[in-house]
C-alpha cells in the first residue's frame, strides 16, 4: 500500500463522515419542522377555542384548576 492509497482512504473516510453529518442534520431539521408545525397547529386550535368560548377556555394541561395563591 503506497501513500496515494492511504491518502485516498482518508479522503473517502472524510467524505463518509461529512455525508453522515449531513444526513443527521437533515433528520434533525425534519423533526424540528414537524414539531414546530404541531406546536403551531395546537396554538391555532387553542386560539380558535378561546374565541369560540368568549375567551374563557382553560389551558389543555389543566393548570387553571390549581388552587394556588396566585390563582385564588
GUTIBA-677364 format. One record per residue: residue number from 1; x, y, z of N, C-alpha, C, O in turn; residue in one letter. Coordinates in Angstrom, 3 decimals. Example, Ala and Ser with C-alpha at 12.3 -4.5 7.8 and 13.67 -1.06 7.14 Angstrom:
BEGIN
+-----+----------+----------+----------+----------+----------+----------+----------+----------+----------+----------+----------+----------+--------+
! num !     n.xx !     n.yy !     n.zz !    ca.xx !    ca.yy !    ca.zz !     c.xx !     c.yy !     c.zz !     o.xx !     o.yy !     o.zz ! residu !
+-----+----------+----------+----------+----------+----------+----------+----------+----------+----------+----------+----------+----------+--------+
!   1 !   13.190 !   -5.690 !    7.800 !   12.300 !   -4.500 !    7.800 !   13.200 !   -3.300 !    7.800 !   14.236 !   -3.319 !    8.465 !      a !
!   2 !   12.850 !   -2.250 !    7.080 !   13.670 !   -1.060 !    7.140 !   12.900 !    0.030 !    7.870 !   13.409 !    1.138 !    8.039 !      s !
+-----+----------+----------+----------+----------+----------+----------+----------+----------+----------+----------+----------+----------+--------+
! end
This chain:
BEGIN
+-----+----------+----------+----------+----------+----------+----------+----------+----------+----------+----------+----------+----------+--------+
! num !     n.xx !     n.yy !     n.zz !    ca.xx !    ca.yy !    ca.zz !     c.xx !     c.yy !     c.zz !     o.xx !     o.yy !     o.zz ! residu !
+-----+----------+----------+----------+----------+----------+----------+----------+----------+----------+----------+----------+----------+--------+
!   1 !    0.855 !   -1.162 !    0.000 !    0.000 !    0.000 !    0.000 !    0.911 !    1.238 !    0.000 !    1.799 !    1.372 !    0.842 !      x !
!   2 !    0.673 !    2.124 !   -0.949 !    1.525 !    3.305 !   -1.017 !    0.807 !    4.519 !   -0.421 !   -0.334 !    4.430 !    0.033 !      x !
!   3 !    1.494 !    5.626 !   -0.436 !    0.981 !    6.855 !    0.186 !   -0.298 !    7.322 !   -0.497 !   -1.218 !    7.795 !    0.171 !      x !
!   4 !   -0.364 !    7.196 !   -1.811 !   -1.568 !    7.633 !   -2.528 !   -2.802 !    6.851 !   -2.078 !   -3.889 !    7.419 !   -1.970 !      x !
!   5 !   -2.643 !    5.563 !   -1.818 !   -3.760 !    4.750 !   -1.353 !   -4.210 !    5.188 !    0.044 !   -5.406 !    5.254 !    0.327 !      x !
!   6 !   -3.257 !    5.481 !    0.898 !   -3.582 !    5.933 !    2.254 !   -4.325 !    7.260 !    2.201 !   -5.322 !    7.447 !    2.898 !      x !
!   7 !   -3.842 !    8.178 !    1.378 !   -4.489 !    9.484 !    1.251 !   -5.897 !    9.318 !    0.689 !   -6.835 !    9.962 !    1.160 !      x !
!   8 !   -6.047 !    8.455 !   -0.318 !   -7.364 !    8.223 !   -0.912 !   -8.327 !    7.649 !    0.124 !   -9.495 !    8.036 !    0.150 !      x !
!   9 !   -7.869 !    6.740 !    0.973 !   -8.717 !    6.182 !    2.021 !   -9.133 !    7.239 !    3.028 !  -10.283 !    7.262 !    3.468 !      x !
!  10 !   -8.204 !    8.116 !    3.395 !   -8.531 !    9.186 !    4.348 !   -9.544 !   10.152 !    3.754 !  -10.452 !   10.609 !    4.447 !      x !
!  11 !   -9.389 !   10.460 !    2.479 !  -10.338 !   11.359 !    1.823 !  -11.720 !   10.708 !    1.757 !  -12.731 !   11.366 !    2.001 !      x !
!  12 !  -11.761 !    9.429 !    1.432 !  -13.037 !    8.714 !    1.373 !  -13.696 !    8.670 !    2.746 !  -14.910 !    8.841 !    2.858 !      x !
!  13 !  -12.909 !    8.443 !    3.783 !  -13.453 !    8.411 !    5.140 !  -14.007 !    9.783 !    5.532 !  -15.061 !    9.872 !    6.162 !      x !
!  14 !  -13.306 !   10.834 !    5.164 !  -13.771 !   12.189 !    5.470 !  -15.082 !   12.473 !    4.740 !  -15.985 !   13.094 !    5.301 !      x !
!  15 !  -15.185 !   12.026 !    3.508 !  -16.436 !   12.223 !    2.754 !  -17.582 !   11.456 !    3.400 !  -18.699 !   11.968 !    3.483 !      x !
!  16 !  -17.318 !   10.234 !    3.858 !  -18.363 !    9.459 !    4.530 !  -18.827 !   10.156 !    5.807 !  -20.022 !   10.214 !    6.096 !      x !
!  17 !  -17.870 !   10.681 !    6.563 !  -18.239 !   11.405 !    7.793 !  -19.058 !   12.642 !    7.468 !  -20.036 !   12.934 !    8.157 !      x !
!  18 !  -18.672 !   13.374 !    6.427 !  -19.411 !   14.580 !    6.043 !  -20.826 !   14.235 !    5.599 !  -21.773 !   14.938 !    5.953 !      x !
!  19 !  -20.981 !   13.170 !    4.836 !  -22.308 !   12.742 !    4.393 !  -23.170 !   12.294 !    5.570 !  -24.361 !   12.600 !    5.622 !      x !
!  20 !  -22.574 !   11.578 !    6.505 !  -23.319 !   11.141 !    7.689 !  -23.781 !   12.344 !    8.507 !  -24.911 !   12.373 !    8.996 !      x !
!  21 !  -22.915 !   13.325 !    8.653 !  -23.277 !   14.538 !    9.391 !  -24.396 !   15.279 !    8.671 !  -25.305 !   15.809 !    9.312 !      x !
!  22 !  -24.335 !   15.319 !    7.357 !  -25.373 !   15.989 !    6.576 !  -26.715 !   15.277 !    6.752 !  -27.752 !   15.928 !    6.884 !      x !
!  23 !  -26.697 !   13.940 !    6.754 !  -27.936 !   13.186 !    6.963 !  -28.491 !   13.424 !    8.368 !  -29.701 !   13.568 !    8.544 !      x !
!  24 !  -27.602 !   13.466 !    9.372 !  -28.067 !   13.748 !   10.745 !  -28.702 !   15.120 !   10.832 !  -29.765 !   15.274 !   11.432 !      x !
!  25 !  -28.064 !   16.117 !   10.240 !  -28.631 !   17.475 !   10.267 !  -29.981 !   17.525 !    9.568 !  -30.902 !   18.188 !   10.045 !      x !
!  26 !  -30.107 !   16.832 !    8.442 !  -31.376 !   16.816 !    7.714 !  -32.466 !   16.148 !    8.542 !  -33.603 !   16.620 !    8.565 !      x !
!  27 !  -32.132 !   15.058 !    9.219 !  -33.115 !   14.369 !   10.054 !  -33.547 !   15.260 !   11.218 !  -34.734 !   15.326 !   11.539 !      x !
!  28 !  -32.605 !   15.934 !   11.844 !  -32.949 !   16.841 !   12.945 !  -33.803 !   18.006 !   12.455 !  -34.749 !   18.409 !   13.132 !      x !
!  29 !  -33.476 !   18.548 !   11.286 !  -34.260 !   19.657 !   10.730 !  -35.681 !   19.207 !   10.427 !  -36.633 !   19.945 !   10.681 !      x !
!  30 !  -35.832 !   18.001 !    9.884 !  -37.168 !   17.489 !    9.587 !  -37.967 !   17.289 !   10.872 !  -39.148 !   17.629 !   10.926 !      x !
!  31 !  -37.337 !   16.746 !   11.894 !  -38.012 !   16.560 !   13.184 !  -38.415 !   17.904 !   13.778 !  -39.510 !   18.052 !   14.321 !      x !
!  32 !  -37.535 !   18.864 !   13.672 !  -37.826 !   20.195 !   14.200 !  -39.007 !   20.815 !   13.470 !  -39.876 !   21.420 !   14.098 !      x !
!  33 !  -39.048 !   20.672 !   12.155 !  -40.150 !   21.234 !   11.378 !  -41.474 !   20.573 !   11.760 !  -42.493 !   21.252 !   11.884 !      x !
!  34 !  -41.462 !   19.240 !   11.947 !  -42.690 !   18.555 !   12.361 !  -43.139 !   19.056 !   13.730 !  -44.327 !   19.284 !   13.958 !      x !
!  35 !  -42.188 !   19.225 !   14.630 !  -42.530 !   19.715 !   15.961 !  -43.075 !   21.128 !   15.932 !  -44.028 !   21.444 !   16.644 !      x !
!  36 !  -42.479 !   21.978 !   15.115 !  -42.959 !   23.352 !   15.007 !  -44.351 !   23.401 !   14.388 !  -45.197 !   24.188 !   14.813 !      x !
!  37 !  -44.586 !   22.561 !   13.385 !  -45.906 !   22.513 !   12.761 !  -46.957 !   22.044 !   13.763 !  -48.059 !   22.589 !   13.811 !      x !
!  38 !  -46.615 !   21.033 !   14.564 !  -47.536 !   20.541 !   15.584 !  -47.831 !   21.633 !   16.611 !  -48.981 !   21.835 !   17.002 !      x !
!  39 !  -46.793 !   22.326 !   17.039 !  -46.940 !   23.392 !   18.035 !  -47.802 !   24.526 !   17.487 !  -48.653 !   25.066 !   18.194 !      x !
!  40 !  -47.577 !   24.883 !   16.226 !  -48.342 !   25.956 !   15.596 !  -49.815 !   25.559 !   15.481 !  -50.702 !   26.366 !   15.758 !      x !
!  41 !  -50.070 !   24.317 !   15.074 !  -51.449 !   23.849 !   14.951 !  -52.141 !   23.864 !   16.304 !  -53.309 !   24.242 !   16.398 !      x !
!  42 !  -51.439 !   23.459 !   17.346 !  -52.020 !   23.473 !   18.689 !  -52.339 !   24.902 !   19.127 !  -53.371 !   25.157 !   19.748 !      x !
!  43 !  -51.457 !   25.811 !   18.801 !  -51.684 !   27.214 !   19.160 !  -52.925 !   27.747 !   18.443 !  -53.743 !   28.441 !   19.046 !      x !
!  44 !  -53.061 !   27.423 !   17.165 !  -54.232 !   27.880 !   16.420 !  -55.514 !   27.255 !   16.976 !  -56.546 !   27.921 !   17.059 !      x !
!  45 !  -55.446 !   25.959 !   17.361 !  -56.625 !   25.317 !   17.957 !  -57.001 !   26.010 !   19.262 !  -58.179 !   26.251 !   19.528 !      x !
!  46 !  -56.005 !   26.324 !   20.064 !  -56.281 !   26.995 !   21.348 !  -56.879 !   28.378 !   21.134 !  -57.793 !   28.780 !   21.853 !      x !
!  47 !  -56.369 !   29.102 !   20.152 !  -56.915 !   30.433 !   19.863 !  -58.353 !   30.330 !   19.366 !  -59.205 !   31.123 !   19.766 !      x !
!  48 !  -58.627 !   29.362 !   18.500 !  -59.982 !   29.186 !   17.989 !  -60.925 !   28.802 !   19.116 !  -62.060 !   29.276 !   19.169 !      x !
!  49 !  -60.461 !   27.945 !   20.018 !  -61.283 !   27.533 !   21.145 !  -61.567 !   28.718 !   22.062 !  -62.685 !   28.871 !   22.553 !      x !
!  50 !  -60.579 !   29.542 !   22.289 !  -60.759 !   30.711 !   23.154 !  -61.749 !   31.682 !   22.534 !  -62.563 !   32.274 !   23.243 !      x !
!  51 !  -61.691 !   31.851 !   21.226 !  -62.639 !   32.758 !   20.554 !  -64.053 !   32.182 !   20.603 !  -65.017 !   32.924 !   20.791 !      x !
!  52 !  -64.180 !   30.876 !   20.438 !  -65.490 !   30.239 !   20.420 !  -66.157 !   30.292 !   21.780 !  -67.383 !   30.358 !   21.863 !      x !
!  53 !  -65.372 !   30.266 !   22.849 !  -65.942 !   30.274 !   24.199 !  -65.901 !   31.656 !   24.830 !  -66.170 !   31.799 !   26.023 !      x !
!  54 !  -65.578 !   32.648 !   24.066 !  -65.550 !   34.001 !   24.600 !  -64.322 !   34.304 !   25.422 !  -64.342 !   35.207 !   26.258 !      x !
!  55 !  -63.254 !   33.566 !   25.198 !  -62.004 !   33.838 !   25.899 !  -61.894 !   33.170 !   27.247 !  -60.984 !   33.480 !   28.016 !      x !
!  56 !  -62.809 !   32.248 !   27.555 !  -62.754 !   31.594 !   28.857 !  -62.260 !   30.158 !   28.766 !  -62.467 !   29.374 !   29.692 !      x !
!  57 !  -61.620 !   29.808 !   27.679 !  -61.117 !   28.437 !   27.525 !  -59.989 !   28.191 !   28.516 !  -59.117 !   29.039 !   28.709 !      x !
!  58 !  -60.020 !   27.019 !   29.140 !  -58.950 !   26.679 !   30.077 !  -57.791 !   26.052 !   29.318 !  -58.004 !   25.468 !   28.256 !      x !
!  59 !  -56.576 !   26.156 !   29.832 !  -55.423 !   25.545 !   29.173 !  -55.561 !   24.031 !   29.094 !  -56.219 !   23.419 !   29.934 !      x !
!  60 !  -54.948 !   23.439 !   28.101 !  -55.053 !   21.997 !   27.875 !  -54.408 !   21.183 !   28.985 !  -54.796 !   20.036 !   29.207 !      x !
!  61 !  -53.434 !   21.748 !   29.686 !  -52.743 !   20.978 !   30.714 !  -53.459 !   21.017 !   32.063 !  -52.970 !   20.424 !   33.025 !      x !
!  62 !  -54.592 !   21.691 !   32.161 !  -55.365 !   21.700 !   33.388 !  -54.803 !   22.591 !   34.480 !  -55.245 !   22.494 !   35.624 !      x !
!  63 !  -53.857 !   23.445 !   34.175 !  -53.250 !   24.283 !   35.206 !  -54.222 !   25.318 !   35.750 !  -53.954 !   25.910 !   36.795 !      x !
!  64 !  -55.339 !   25.555 !   35.078 !  -56.313 !   26.518 !   35.578 !  -57.038 !   25.974 !   36.806 !  -57.663 !   26.747 !   37.532 !      x !
!  65 !  -56.976 !   24.683 !   37.057 !  -57.654 !   24.087 !   38.191 !  -56.791 !   24.045 !   39.440 !  -57.248 !   23.576 !   40.481 !      x !
!  66 !  -55.570 !   24.517 !   39.366 !  -54.679 !   24.522 !   40.526 !  -55.150 !   25.562 !   41.527 !  -55.481 !   26.686 !   41.149 !      x !
!  67 !  -55.182 !   25.196 !   42.791 !  -55.560 !   26.137 !   43.843 !  -54.322 !   26.671 !   44.523 !  -53.981 !   26.254 !   45.630 !      x !
!  68 !  -53.667 !   27.570 !   43.878 !  -52.504 !   28.201 !   44.459 !  -52.857 !   29.613 !   44.853 !  -53.919 !   30.121 !   44.493 !      x !
!  69 !  -51.980 !   30.240 !   45.582 !  -52.227 !   31.613 !   45.985 !  -52.348 !   32.547 !   44.796 !  -53.092 !   33.526 !   44.838 !      x !
!  70 !  -51.620 !   32.243 !   43.747 !  -51.673 !   33.105 !   42.557 !  -53.045 !   33.014 !   41.882 !  -53.529 !   34.002 !   41.331 !      x !
!  71 !  -53.666 !   31.844 !   41.924 !  -54.942 !   31.653 !   41.255 !  -56.133 !   31.981 !   42.168 !  -57.260 !   32.071 !   41.682 !      x !
!  72 !  -55.916 !   32.158 !   43.451 !  -57.005 !   32.411 !   44.384 !  -57.396 !   33.850 !   44.413 !  -58.303 !   34.228 !   45.153 !      x !
+-----+----------+----------+----------+----------+----------+----------+----------+----------+----------+----------+----------+----------+--------+
! end
